[in-house]
Amino acid sequence: MESTLSNALILMVIGMISVFIVLLVVVMGGSILINFINKYYPESVISQVSNSKDSLVSPKIMAVLTAAVLQATGGKGHIDEVLKK
């Protein structure tokens, strides 16, 4: 009885360690892939904010939205389009 319980415990520990290692490899591989893609194939950034009179969003609202996006994303985000319903 005791050897069966110890075998089950050893098997459970080996299974948990192997799952942890596989998940660690997946996370590290994804991180390496993301860094590689961002370094060698950066996204082209074309930022055009319209200041024309026909804009549906006032310049004050646009400034608040831009500041909120910059604050929330740490300066990495940008606004492509604002649609008013």
PEKARA-V496546 format. One record per pair of residues at least 12 apart in sequence whose ideal C-beta (glycine too) atoms are under 10 Angstrom apart, sorted by the first residue. I is the first residue (numbers start at 1). J is the second residue. D is the distance in whole Angstrom. If there is no record, write none. Layout:
I J D
I J D
This chain:
45 78 7
46 78 10
46 80 9
47 66 10
47 78 5
47 79 8
47 80 8
48 80 9
48 81 10
49 62 7
49 63 10
49 66 8
49 78 9
49 79 7
49 80 10
49 82 9
50 62 9
50 81 10
50 82 10
55 82 9
55 84 10
56 82 7
56 83 8
56 84 4
56 85 10
57 79 10
57 82 5
57 83 9
57 84 6
61 82 8
61 84 9
62 79 8
62 82 7
65 79 6
65 82 7
66 78 8
66 79 6
66 82 10
